[in-house]
Amino acid sequence: MRFRAPKGTDDIMPPGSRRWRNLLRSWDILAERYGYEYVATPIFESTELFARGMGETTEVVEKQMYNFRDKAGRKLTLRPEITAGVVRAYIQAGRSGEFKGAYSGPAFRYERPQEGRRRQFWQLGLEYMGTPHVEADLEVIELGYRYMLDCGLGDVVVQVNSIGDPPDRTAYHGLLSSWLEERSRLLSEDARRRIRSNPLRVLDSKTDREVVAEAPVPVDHLGSEAASHHEHLIEGLEERGIVYEEAPRLVRGLDYYNRTVFEYVPPSYRAAQNAVGGGGRYDGLARLLGGRAVPGVGLALGLDRILAAAGDRPAARALDVFLVVADQERRSLAHSFARRLRSAGVRCDLLTGRRSVRAQFRAANRRDAAVAVVIGEEWDAGLVTVKDLSSGVGRTLPAGEVISFVLRGPGGQQA
């Protein structure tokens, strides 16, 4: 019997996995620069955590969660998103005041597999809790935007909207529900079902796009505080040079949002879900999950979608150096030299056992090394032969200069 990965999941293997690793590193570095510390939460949580936090009537909770019972009969769920778990951890740890956390890891939703929709997907995200100020919204949006540019998505646009505060939404829900009821015969069955339970989600329905094109929108029905918040958000985006567009029908898919909602959309990316990430403000989520009221704003990005949107790009070399042992009596010297290179931060490898020089060069190319360093008789004079595996050009160098030569990279610049 031959086994295959479950439907809707992917194996991440070289050389593609190099891009994953590089983007994960870039995310960690950028988040640290903005003061976000690493957070890790369980891959499974109480089912009630997501039902209460995301909303009982959301599509995720109704149709897409992987629910199960453990041996003690507890209802658990593979996390369909990570924000609720981070807020739960904040409450459980007894934290107070401002908190900035960043994370990455897998999440799970039972969807029809296609590009942009996987049953296991990799999510990058961050949460800024403890402040209601619009500057927190702007920082979160800016960080995500900068990451998009670092990933090569130079055409990305931030779509932004405001869905107001709870009192604004209550009044708006009544207005929208009445408007939708008058046109219910034109709506899909799913949209008709949501008219009373979750009318905002009808605005987001691709099936009903033509019907709701003239529907009243949340941003036109904001209270004074939410309206001021949104006005300052738009001003801040312009000051920061962030390419944005106002999207009055953008509501996002989860119930815990209020005020700011946003998505990152590369216009050139065509998939079932063309946003590669998004987020918003969720000032009421902590209280929903049993804590005191703590304002918060965050984002989540789909690494799978970012890679697809960025298109085919050459992966970085897997190794800086592959050691070729021309004289097998010097194998122990080669291993010692490899340890020196690795300690200096050089990615280095060599074959085990006695292999011909030709076989070792084939392995160096197969392993996608930048250069091969040949250790032979010249070692006694303190020299090695360094061969660029792209151009085929070789040169002799003192062994002590290999580290600086490799780390300078092409053109003599520090790699």
Salt bridges, closest charged atoms under 4 A:
ASP10 OD2 - ARG118 NE 2.93
GLU45 OE2 - ARG88 NH2 2.72
GLU48 OE2 - ARG52 NE 3.49
GLU62 OE2 - ARG193 NH1 3.15
GLU62 OE1 - ARG194 NH2 3.47
ASP70 OD2 - ARG74 NE 2.72
GLU111 OE1 - ARG117 NH1 2.63
ASP137 OD2 - HIS229 NE2 2.99
ASP137 OD1 - ARG281 NH2 2.62
GLU139 OE2 - LYS100 NZ 2.82
GLU142 OE1 - ARG240 NE 3.26
ASP165 OD1 - ARG259 NE 2.77
GLU181 OE2 - ARG196 NE 3.32
GLU182 OE1 - ARG183 NH1 3.25
ASP190 OD1 - LYS63 NZ 3.83
ASP190 OD1 - ARG193 NH2 2.59
ASP190 OD2 - ARG194 NE 3.31
ASP204 OD2 - ARG201 NH1 3.04
GLU225 OE1 - ARG259 NH2 3.55
GLU246 OE1 - HIS230 NE2 3.21
GLU263 OE2 - ARG252 NH1 3.05
ASP283 OD1 - ARG281 NH1 2.73
ASP320 OD1 - ARG347 NH2 2.91
ASP327 OD2 - ARG330 NH1 2.13
ASP349 OD1 - ARG342 NH2 3.52
ASP349 OD2 - ARG367 NH1 2.67
ASP368 OD2 - ARG18 NH1 2.68
ASP368 OD1 - ARG317 NH1 2.69
ASP380 OD2 - ARG330 NH2 2.61
